[in-house]
Amino acid sequence: MSTAAVTDKRPSTLRAASLPRWTPWAIAAGSLVLGIGISTAAGLDSQIQWGLIAAVLFVLGTFGIAARVEGRRQAKDRVATSLVWVAFLLAVVPLVSLIWVTAVRGVKVLDVYFLTHSMGVVADTEPGGGIYHAIIGSLEQVGLATLIGAPIGVLTAIYLVEYGRGRLAKAVTFFVDVMTGIPSIVAGLFILSLMLIFEMQPFGFAGSLALAILMMPVVVRSTEEMLKLVPNELREASLALGVPKWRTILKVVLPTSIGGITTGIMLAIARIAGETAPVLLLVFGNPFINNNPFEGAQASLPLFIYQQFSNSAGSGAAFDRAWAAALTLIAFVMILNLVARGIARWKAPKTGR
């Protein structure tokens, strides 16, 4: 037998020791048990405190065990991974808790009757009634705001990416940044000042105008980033074939980025769907059904939730209606996101050889 064959059969001594794959789970379980024990011994009643103590123990335990077995360099890498998981859980736990509480409390009165009837002559402190009028108001107000804000936002982003040069582009970018951070009440006050000048009464379309102002900067920013991701080679190839620039944008740039643009618009819709302050100032709310957003006060889901909580006087029926309306609003936003994903996948450019 040759020396090379003997050498090949020997175990490799260059491979460093490593922990089993189940080690993070074991450390997490041990940290949780130890954290609960420490919290109980210290008299801490809050489960949040238990979780934070367990998270600290998990990170410290991961570093100690990994440093002893795999070395300090690998231990630092595992600690970084552990911090990412801890941050992820800290972000997910409140979200899951919120959805769980809303679902548990909202299903008490959420049924077909609740979705197909308005408050009408039902007082806030009495049982019964529904959110049909609020659903109609939200759909019309958000829909009109989208028809106004989405095209303006997309066209503004196209100008900034494809044509924008000089002082005008810088000024537009500056004002978009400013509008991104303005409170919703400021947009409502702006439209309210115009209503007072022209002596107009509250109506649904006024709320749509304020929501469109809040929507436009979000659409501009998201669309601008998606357009920047389109490779310049695609633009250059189209222009080299003699295609005009406007047609290149319409047939090449926009179809390539339509998925991201649609997702950005849906995120903007989700951002304005839960706004209460502008609607409270401009729409006023209405317990009866009003299908005309251009005349008379109108209801909306965020405003209905606010009114049920503020005017309930401790009524359990009003609280139940508010939670059910909140669950409906969450479902509405989730459906919008699912529709956006479907449209993005349908309109995405086909790839192949």
C-alpha positions as a Python dict, from the first residue, in 0.01 Angstrom:
ca = {
    (1, 'M'): (0, 0, 0),
    (2, 'S'): (138, 337, -95),
    (3, 'T'): (207, 622, 144),
    (4, 'A'): (-49, 840, -35),
    (5, 'A'): (-325, 585, 25),
    (6, 'V'): (-241, 565, 394),
    (7, 'T'): (-244, 943, 418),
    (8, 'D'): (-589, 962, 253),
    (9, 'K'): (-740, 731, 515),
    (10, 'R'): (-627, 943, 805),
    (11, 'P'): (-887, 1180, 954),
    (12, 'S'): (-834, 1543, 867),
    (13, 'T'): (-679, 1744, 1148),
    (14, 'L'): (-750, 2082, 984),
    (15, 'R'): (-1123, 2072, 1058),
    (16, 'A'): (-1207, 2273, 1368),
    (17, 'A'): (-1450, 2153, 1631),
    (18, 'S'): (-1808, 2268, 1579),
    (19, 'L'): (-2126, 2258, 1780),
    (20, 'P'): (-2420, 2038, 1673),
    (21, 'R'): (-2704, 2195, 1478),
    (22, 'W'): (-2943, 2157, 1769),
    (23, 'T'): (-2722, 2363, 2001),
    (24, 'P'): (-2901, 2701, 1946),
    (25, 'W'): (-3236, 2539, 2027),
    (26, 'A'): (-3095, 2379, 2341),
    (27, 'I'): (-2941, 2710, 2451),
    (28, 'A'): (-3270, 2890, 2381),
    (29, 'A'): (-3468, 2637, 2585),
    (30, 'G'): (-3220, 2652, 2872),
    (31, 'S'): (-3217, 3033, 2864),
    (32, 'L'): (-3597, 3043, 2873),
    (33, 'V'): (-3617, 2809, 3170),
    (34, 'L'): (-3338, 2992, 3352),
    (35, 'G'): (-3494, 3330, 3273),
    (36, 'I'): (-3831, 3222, 3413),
    (37, 'G'): (-3656, 3088, 3724),
    (38, 'I'): (-3463, 3410, 3781),
    (39, 'S'): (-3774, 3622, 3721),
    (40, 'T'): (-3979, 3412, 3961),
    (41, 'A'): (-3711, 3429, 4229),
    (42, 'A'): (-3684, 3806, 4184),
    (43, 'G'): (-4061, 3851, 4201),
    (44, 'L'): (-4101, 3982, 3846),
    (45, 'D'): (-4457, 3939, 3717),
    (46, 'S'): (-4419, 4081, 3368),
    (47, 'Q'): (-4373, 3828, 3089),
    (48, 'I'): (-4190, 4095, 2892),
    (49, 'Q'): (-3923, 4106, 3162),
    (50, 'W'): (-3901, 3727, 3151),
    (51, 'G'): (-3842, 3739, 2777),
    (52, 'L'): (-3576, 4009, 2798),
    (53, 'I'): (-3385, 3819, 3067),
    (54, 'A'): (-3406, 3500, 2862),
    (55, 'A'): (-3281, 3688, 2554),
    (56, 'V'): (-2977, 3822, 2741),
    (57, 'L'): (-2901, 3476, 2877),
    (58, 'F'): (-2936, 3329, 2528),
    (59, 'V'): (-2679, 3569, 2380),
    (60, 'L'): (-2435, 3524, 2671),
    (61, 'G'): (-2481, 3147, 2671),
    (62, 'T'): (-2423, 3127, 2297),
    (63, 'F'): (-2099, 3323, 2324),
    (64, 'G'): (-1969, 3124, 2621),
    (65, 'I'): (-2039, 2779, 2477),
    (66, 'A'): (-1923, 2869, 2125),
    (67, 'A'): (-1602, 3034, 2252),
    (68, 'R'): (-1516, 2725, 2455),
    (69, 'V'): (-1577, 2474, 2174),
    (70, 'E'): (-1526, 2664, 1847),
    (71, 'G'): (-1306, 2957, 1946),
    (72, 'R'): (-1371, 3327, 1997),
    (73, 'R'): (-1386, 3409, 1625),
    (74, 'Q'): (-1669, 3167, 1554),
    (75, 'A'): (-1833, 3268, 1882),
    (76, 'K'): (-1856, 3630, 1763),
    (77, 'D'): (-2026, 3512, 1445),
    (78, 'R'): (-2279, 3310, 1645),
    (79, 'V'): (-2344, 3607, 1875),
    (80, 'A'): (-2419, 3827, 1573),
    (81, 'T'): (-2663, 3564, 1446),
    (82, 'S'): (-2820, 3540, 1792),
    (83, 'L'): (-2868, 3918, 1807),
    (84, 'V'): (-3044, 3909, 1469),
    (85, 'W'): (-3284, 3640, 1594),
    (86, 'V'): (-3348, 3829, 1917),
    (87, 'A'): (-3423, 4150, 1725),
    (88, 'F'): (-3654, 3954, 1494),
    (89, 'L'): (-3847, 3810, 1788),
    (90, 'L'): (-3869, 4151, 1956),
    (91, 'A'): (-4029, 4286, 1639),
    (92, 'V'): (-4259, 3989, 1575),
    (93, 'V'): (-4392, 3930, 1927),
    (94, 'P'): (-4577, 4267, 1957),
    (95, 'L'): (-4718, 4223, 1607),
    (96, 'V'): (-4843, 3871, 1673),
    (97, 'S'): (-4979, 3981, 2011),
    (98, 'L'): (-5167, 4271, 1851),
    (99, 'I'): (-5320, 4052, 1580),
    (100, 'W'): (-5412, 3784, 1834),
    (101, 'V'): (-5584, 4025, 2073),
    (102, 'T'): (-5768, 4196, 1786),
    (103, 'A'): (-5884, 3864, 1645),
    (104, 'V'): (-5999, 3726, 1981),
    (105, 'R'): (-6195, 4038, 2071),
    (106, 'G'): (-6315, 4118, 1721),
    (107, 'V'): (-6480, 3784, 1638),
    (108, 'K'): (-6739, 3836, 1912),
    (109, 'V'): (-6967, 4044, 1689),
    (110, 'L'): (-6805, 4001, 1347),
    (111, 'D'): (-7064, 3828, 1131),
    (112, 'V'): (-7264, 3886, 813),
    (113, 'Y'): (-7515, 4109, 994),
    (114, 'F'): (-7234, 4327, 1130),
    (115, 'L'): (-7084, 4369, 782),
    (116, 'T'): (-7413, 4443, 604),
    (117, 'H'): (-7583, 4689, 842),
    (118, 'S'): (-7506, 5043, 956),
    (119, 'M'): (-7545, 5201, 1297),
    (120, 'G'): (-7861, 5380, 1182),
    (121, 'V'): (-8069, 5457, 1488),
    (122, 'V'): (-7858, 5237, 1718),
    (123, 'A'): (-7690, 5436, 1995),
    (124, 'D'): (-7322, 5383, 2069),
    (125, 'T'): (-7405, 5229, 2407),
    (126, 'E'): (-7659, 4982, 2265),
    (127, 'P'): (-7585, 4641, 2112),
    (128, 'G'): (-7641, 4576, 1745),
    (129, 'G'): (-7557, 4782, 1442),
    (130, 'G'): (-7275, 4729, 1197),
    (131, 'I'): (-7002, 4886, 986),
    (132, 'Y'): (-7150, 4871, 635),
    (133, 'H'): (-7158, 5251, 616),
    (134, 'A'): (-6796, 5271, 736),
    (135, 'I'): (-6678, 5012, 483),
    (136, 'I'): (-6840, 5207, 198),
    (137, 'G'): (-6683, 5530, 321),
    (138, 'S'): (-6335, 5381, 354),
    (139, 'L'): (-6348, 5216, 12),
    (140, 'E'): (-6463, 5534, -159),
    (141, 'Q'): (-6226, 5768, 23),
    (142, 'V'): (-5920, 5546, -14),
    (143, 'G'): (-6012, 5463, -373),
    (144, 'L'): (-6042, 5828, -473),
    (145, 'A'): (-5718, 5910, -291),
    (146, 'T'): (-5544, 5632, -483),
    (147, 'L'): (-5680, 5757, -817),
    (148, 'I'): (-5535, 6098, -735),
    (149, 'G'): (-5214, 6014, -552),
    (150, 'A'): (-5084, 5706, -736),
    (151, 'P'): (-5060, 5854, -1090),
    (152, 'I'): (-4908, 6178, -962),
    (153, 'G'): (-4657, 5987, -749),
    (154, 'V'): (-4555, 5751, -1031),
    (155, 'L'): (-4519, 6033, -1287),
    (156, 'T'): (-4315, 6238, -1039),
    (157, 'A'): (-4082, 5944, -980),
    (158, 'I'): (-4042, 5892, -1356),
    (159, 'Y'): (-3948, 6258, -1394),
    (160, 'L'): (-3690, 6242, -1114),
    (161, 'V'): (-3525, 5923, -1243),
    (162, 'E'): (-3549, 5963, -1621),
    (163, 'Y'): (-3557, 6339, -1682),
    (164, 'G'): (-3483, 6522, -1358),
    (165, 'R'): (-3175, 6742, -1372),
    (166, 'G'): (-3085, 7074, -1218),
    (167, 'R'): (-3258, 7288, -958),
    (168, 'L'): (-3613, 7178, -1031),
    (169, 'A'): (-3533, 6812, -966),
    (170, 'K'): (-3353, 6903, -643),
    (171, 'A'): (-3648, 7114, -531),
    (172, 'V'): (-3895, 6833, -606),
    (173, 'T'): (-3679, 6583, -416),
    (174, 'F'): (-3654, 6819, -120),
    (175, 'F'): (-4030, 6875, -99),
    (176, 'V'): (-4100, 6502, -135),
    (177, 'D'): (-3869, 6438, 159),
    (178, 'V'): (-4048, 6706, 360),
    (179, 'M'): (-4392, 6568, 274),
    (180, 'T'): (-4286, 6220, 378),
    (181, 'G'): (-4249, 6331, 737),
    (182, 'I'): (-4544, 6567, 779),
    (183, 'P'): (-4810, 6460, 1034),
    (184, 'S'): (-5144, 6356, 892),
    (185, 'I'): (-5317, 6633, 1085),
    (186, 'V'): (-5126, 6893, 880),
    (187, 'A'): (-5267, 6755, 555),
    (188, 'G'): (-5612, 6763, 711),
    (189, 'L'): (-5570, 7123, 825),
    (190, 'F'): (-5455, 7226, 477),
    (191, 'I'): (-5770, 7088, 313),
    (192, 'L'): (-5981, 7226, 599),
    (193, 'S'): (-5847, 7576, 535),
    (194, 'L'): (-5954, 7548, 171),
    (195, 'M'): (-6300, 7430, 280),
    (196, 'L'): (-6334, 7727, 513),
    (197, 'I'): (-6230, 7968, 239),
    (198, 'F'): (-6494, 7832, 0),
    (199, 'E'): (-6747, 7778, 282),
    (200, 'M'): (-6786, 7406, 217),
    (201, 'Q'): (-6942, 7148, 448),
    (202, 'P'): (-6772, 6818, 544),
    (203, 'F'): (-6785, 6555, 271),
    (204, 'G'): (-6599, 6235, 183),
    (205, 'F'): (-6394, 6369, -108),
    (206, 'A'): (-6227, 6622, 121),
    (207, 'G'): (-6086, 6334, 321),
    (208, 'S'): (-5968, 6174, -3),
    (209, 'L'): (-5772, 6488, -89),
    (210, 'A'): (-5594, 6483, 245),
    (211, 'L'): (-5521, 6111, 213),
    (212, 'A'): (-5383, 6168, -139),
    (213, 'I'): (-5139, 6425, 1),
    (214, 'L'): (-5016, 6166, 251),
    (215, 'M'): (-4998, 5898, -16),
    (216, 'M'): (-4802, 6078, -286),
    (217, 'P'): (-4458, 6098, -119),
    (218, 'V'): (-4469, 5729, -30),
    (219, 'V'): (-4550, 5638, -390),
    (220, 'V'): (-4279, 5870, -522),
    (221, 'R'): (-4009, 5724, -299),
    (222, 'S'): (-4097, 5358, -359),
    (223, 'T'): (-4139, 5405, -735),
    (224, 'E'): (-3816, 5601, -760),
    (225, 'E'): (-3620, 5321, -595),
    (226, 'M'): (-3778, 5058, -820),
    (227, 'L'): (-3697, 5257, -1135),
    (228, 'K'): (-3335, 5293, -1026),
    (229, 'L'): (-3307, 4913, -1006),
    (230, 'V'): (-3383, 4874, -1377),
    (231, 'P'): (-3048, 4807, -1556),
    (232, 'N'): (-2933, 5089, -1781),
    (233, 'E'): (-2844, 4828, -2043),
    (234, 'L'): (-3215, 4776, -2109),
    (235, 'R'): (-3267, 5147, -2169),
    (236, 'E'): (-2959, 5170, -2391),
    (237, 'A'): (-3062, 4868, -2597),
    (238, 'S'): (-3406, 5015, -2658),
    (239, 'L'): (-3269, 5357, -2746),
    (240, 'A'): (-3010, 5198, -2978),
    (241, 'L'): (-3294, 5045, -3179),
    (242, 'G'): (-3435, 5393, -3237),
    (243, 'V'): (-3720, 5369, -2987),
    (244, 'P'): (-3816, 5709, -2841),
    (245, 'K'): (-3740, 5765, -2476),
    (246, 'W'): (-4105, 5797, -2372),
    (247, 'R'): (-4181, 5464, -2539),
    (248, 'T'): (-3877, 5305, -2378),
    (249, 'I'): (-4007, 5412, -2038),
    (250, 'L'): (-4356, 5286, -2119),
    (251, 'K'): (-4261, 4952, -2275),
    (252, 'V'): (-3933, 4862, -2106),
    (253, 'V'): (-3873, 5047, -1780),
    (254, 'L'): (-4222, 5034, -1632),
    (255, 'P'): (-4295, 4667, -1715),
    (256, 'T'): (-3961, 4568, -1564),
    (257, 'S'): (-4034, 4746, -1237),
    (258, 'I'): (-4413, 4705, -1224),
    (259, 'G'): (-4395, 4453, -941),
    (260, 'G'): (-4212, 4686, -707),
    (261, 'I'): (-4422, 4985, -811),
    (262, 'T'): (-4743, 4796, -738),
    (263, 'T'): (-4611, 4686, -400),
    (264, 'G'): (-4517, 5046, -317),
    (265, 'I'): (-4864, 5169, -409),
    (266, 'M'): (-5023, 4902, -192),
    (267, 'L'): (-4800, 5003, 98),
    (268, 'A'): (-4910, 5363, 49),
    (269, 'I'): (-5275, 5253, 50),
    (270, 'A'): (-5217, 5058, 369),
    (271, 'R'): (-5053, 5367, 520),
    (272, 'I'): (-5353, 5592, 452),
    (273, 'A'): (-5625, 5333, 518),
    (274, 'G'): (-5580, 5368, 894),
    (275, 'E'): (-5558, 5747, 914),
    (276, 'T'): (-5811, 5901, 1153),
    (277, 'A'): (-5714, 6266, 1207),
    (278, 'P'): (-5780, 6398, 852),
    (279, 'V'): (-6108, 6207, 830),
    (280, 'L'): (-6218, 6339, 1168),
    (281, 'L'): (-6157, 6698, 1055),
    (282, 'L'): (-6295, 6677, 703),
    (283, 'V'): (-6553, 6397, 690),
    (284, 'F'): (-6704, 6419, 1040),
    (285, 'G'): (-6856, 6070, 1037),
    (286, 'N'): (-7212, 5959, 972),
    (287, 'P'): (-7404, 5670, 1133),
    (288, 'F'): (-7618, 5637, 820),
    (289, 'I'): (-7521, 5508, 477),
    (290, 'N'): (-7393, 5776, 240),
    (291, 'N'): (-7288, 5642, -101),
    (292, 'N'): (-7200, 5986, -239),
    (293, 'P'): (-6850, 6099, -133),
    (294, 'F'): (-6905, 6442, -290),
    (295, 'E'): (-7194, 6545, -69),
    (296, 'G'): (-7256, 6519, 304),
    (297, 'A'): (-7067, 6368, 594),
    (298, 'Q'): (-6943, 6013, 555),
    (299, 'A'): (-6808, 5740, 780),
    (300, 'S'): (-6485, 5537, 757),
    (301, 'L'): (-6342, 5243, 945),
    (302, 'P'): (-6069, 5431, 1139),
    (303, 'L'): (-6314, 5704, 1234),
    (304, 'F'): (-6575, 5446, 1338),
    (305, 'I'): (-6321, 5274, 1564),
    (306, 'Y'): (-6224, 5605, 1723),
    (307, 'Q'): (-6585, 5708, 1779),
    (308, 'Q'): (-6683, 5375, 1930),
    (309, 'F'): (-6396, 5391, 2179),
    (310, 'S'): (-6441, 5760, 2266),
    (311, 'N'): (-6821, 5776, 2282),
    (312, 'S'): (-6891, 5436, 2435),
    (313, 'A'): (-6910, 5553, 2799),
    (314, 'G'): (-6777, 5215, 2909),
    (315, 'S'): (-7025, 5016, 2696),
    (316, 'G'): (-6912, 4664, 2618),
    (317, 'A'): (-7114, 4659, 2296),
    (318, 'A'): (-6927, 4964, 2162),
    (319, 'F'): (-6591, 4812, 2254),
    (320, 'D'): (-6685, 4490, 2073),
    (321, 'R'): (-6785, 4685, 1762),
    (322, 'A'): (-6458, 4878, 1773),
    (323, 'W'): (-6250, 4559, 1794),
    (324, 'A'): (-6451, 4398, 1514),
    (325, 'A'): (-6400, 4706, 1295),
    (326, 'A'): (-6027, 4698, 1370),
    (327, 'L'): (-6014, 4331, 1267),
    (328, 'T'): (-6198, 4419, 946),
    (329, 'L'): (-5948, 4696, 873),
    (330, 'I'): (-5655, 4457, 926),
    (331, 'A'): (-5819, 4204, 693),
    (332, 'F'): (-5871, 4481, 437),
    (333, 'V'): (-5500, 4570, 441),
    (334, 'M'): (-5399, 4203, 421),
    (335, 'I'): (-5623, 4150, 118),
    (336, 'L'): (-5468, 4453, -50),
    (337, 'N'): (-5120, 4311, 3),
    (338, 'L'): (-5225, 3972, -138),
    (339, 'V'): (-5375, 4145, -443),
    (340, 'A'): (-5054, 4344, -487),
    (341, 'R'): (-4845, 4027, -480),
    (342, 'G'): (-5074, 3867, -736),
    (343, 'I'): (-5057, 4165, -969),
    (344, 'A'): (-4680, 4190, -928),
    (345, 'R'): (-4636, 3823, -1016),
    (346, 'W'): (-4878, 3850, -1309),
    (347, 'K'): (-4717, 4161, -1456),
    (348, 'A'): (-4357, 4071, -1381),
    (349, 'P'): (-4141, 4032, -1694),
    (350, 'K'): (-4104, 3672, -1806),
    (351, 'T'): (-3753, 3535, -1774),
    (352, 'G'): (-3603, 3264, -1984),
    (353, 'R'): (-3326, 3174, -2222),
}
